[in-house]
Amino acid sequence: PRGAVDEAAGLRPLAWSTGVLLVAIALHVDRLPAWCTAAILALVGWRFAVALRGRPPPGPIARTVLGLALLLAVASQFAGVSGLAGGTALLACMGALKLLETRGRRDHFVVIGVALFLVVAACLDRQALTRLPLYVAATWLTCAAMAVVGSPPVSLATRAALSVAGRSLALSLPIAIALFVFFPRVQGQVWA
């Protein structure tokens, strides 16, 4: 039982970082090619299969080959990787690929950072007010994942992590409002 508790504690950061990555990718799922979504789900399934069996993840050569294959697939699908659509697809694939090498806290923070960038990309892609609750929920869950991964070895309960994330977001709201009011508006697209 002691080993089972340690194993479950080790899977918790993986579950949170994977969960928020999938939530962020779900914001783009209707814009991603079907093969891209299938590849992401396959990589996530592979990572959990490796973790549950207690085997080491694939080595650097396998990850490099997979990374190059995904890069070439995205580049051929979108005629390059620049632009919002191609960049988002590449980031989603590389975030899922990063899961295959997650070992420590730093790796989970990288995956969570990718999830945050995907939420920002979703905000840039579709700025409809009706999607705001989705963006807020995804950001809240991502901040909660940071709290879980960043907590000491005695992991934060889900309710406590959501509470910490909610308080942090509430404290950042006045700064966000001030930036919205006083930051100059750029005409046209941000990435132009």
Solvent accessible surface area in square Angstrom, and as a share of the most:
residue,aa,sasa,rsa
1,P,147,0.93
2,R,179,0.65
3,G,50,0.48
4,A,66,0.51
5,V,91,0.52
6,D,74,0.38
7,E,92,0.41
8,A,61,0.48
9,A,47,0.36
10,G,49,0.47
11,L,39,0.19
12,R,55,0.20
13,P,32,0.20
14,L,4,0.02
15,A,48,0.37
16,W,36,0.13
17,S,0,0.00
18,T,4,0.02
19,G,31,0.29
20,V,5,0.03
21,L,0,0.00
22,L,54,0.27
23,V,54,0.31
24,A,1,0.00
25,I,6,0.03
26,A,60,0.46
27,L,15,0.07
28,H,5,0.02
29,V,73,0.42
30,D,102,0.53
31,R,130,0.48
32,L,17,0.08
33,P,20,0.13
34,A,87,0.68
35,W,82,0.29
36,C,0,0.00
37,T,29,0.17
38,A,61,0.47
39,A,24,0.19
40,I,2,0.01
41,L,99,0.49
42,A,65,0.50
43,L,9,0.05
44,V,14,0.08
45,G,41,0.39
46,W,102,0.36
47,R,23,0.08
48,F,53,0.22
49,A,36,0.28
50,V,15,0.09
51,A,20,0.16
52,L,110,0.55
53,R,163,0.59
54,G,67,0.64
55,R,154,0.56
56,P,111,0.70
57,P,22,0.14
58,P,18,0.11
59,G,35,0.33
60,P,91,0.57
61,I,141,0.71
62,A,42,0.33
63,R,38,0.14
64,T,79,0.46
65,V,93,0.54
66,L,51,0.25
67,G,12,0.11
68,L,98,0.49
69,A,56,0.43
70,L,15,0.08
71,L,64,0.32
72,L,123,0.61
73,A,34,0.26
74,V,0,0.00
75,A,30,0.23
76,S,93,0.60
77,Q,94,0.42
78,F,56,0.23
79,A,104,0.81
80,G,25,0.24
81,V,56,0.32
82,S,100,0.65
83,G,49,0.48
84,L,43,0.22
85,A,61,0.47
86,G,2,0.02
87,G,26,0.25
88,T,11,0.07
89,A,0,0.00
90,L,35,0.17
91,L,54,0.27
92,A,1,0.00
93,C,1,0.00
94,M,57,0.25
95,G,0,0.00
96,A,0,0.00
97,L,17,0.08
98,K,36,0.15
99,L,0,0.00
100,L,0,0.00
101,E,46,0.21
102,T,1,0.01
103,R,158,0.58
104,G,34,0.32
105,R,118,0.43
106,R,170,0.62
107,D,20,0.10
108,H,13,0.06
109,F,76,0.32
110,V,55,0.31
111,V,0,0.00
112,I,1,0.01
113,G,24,0.23
114,V,20,0.12
115,A,0,0.00
116,L,52,0.26
117,F,136,0.57
118,L,0,0.00
119,V,7,0.04
120,V,83,0.48
121,A,11,0.08
122,A,3,0.02
123,C,47,0.28
124,L,54,0.27
125,D,47,0.25
126,R,43,0.16
127,Q,140,0.62
128,A,52,0.41
129,L,146,0.73
130,T,119,0.69
131,R,42,0.15
132,L,90,0.45
133,P,89,0.56
134,L,89,0.44
135,Y,15,0.06
136,V,81,0.47
137,A,46,0.35
138,A,2,0.02
139,T,35,0.20
140,W,101,0.35
141,L,60,0.30
142,T,1,0.01
143,C,24,0.15
144,A,0,0.00
145,A,0,0.00
146,M,68,0.30
147,A,19,0.15
148,V,5,0.03
149,V,7,0.04
150,G,34,0.32
151,S,11,0.07
152,P,88,0.56
153,P,126,0.79
154,V,131,0.75
155,S,46,0.29
156,L,48,0.24
157,A,65,0.50
158,T,67,0.39
159,R,206,0.75
160,A,42,0.33
161,A,0,0.00
162,L,46,0.23
163,S,49,0.32
164,V,54,0.31
165,A,2,0.02
166,G,25,0.24
167,R,145,0.53
168,S,55,0.36
169,L,50,0.25
170,A,65,0.50
171,L,140,0.70
172,S,48,0.31
173,L,104,0.52
174,P,85,0.53
175,I,114,0.58
176,A,54,0.42
177,I,97,0.49
178,A,45,0.35
179,L,104,0.52
180,F,143,0.60
181,V,84,0.48
182,F,164,0.68
183,F,125,0.52
184,P,98,0.61
185,R,140,0.51
186,V,105,0.60
187,Q,166,0.74
188,G,67,0.65
189,Q,104,0.46
190,V,104,0.60
191,W,121,0.43
192,A,113,0.88
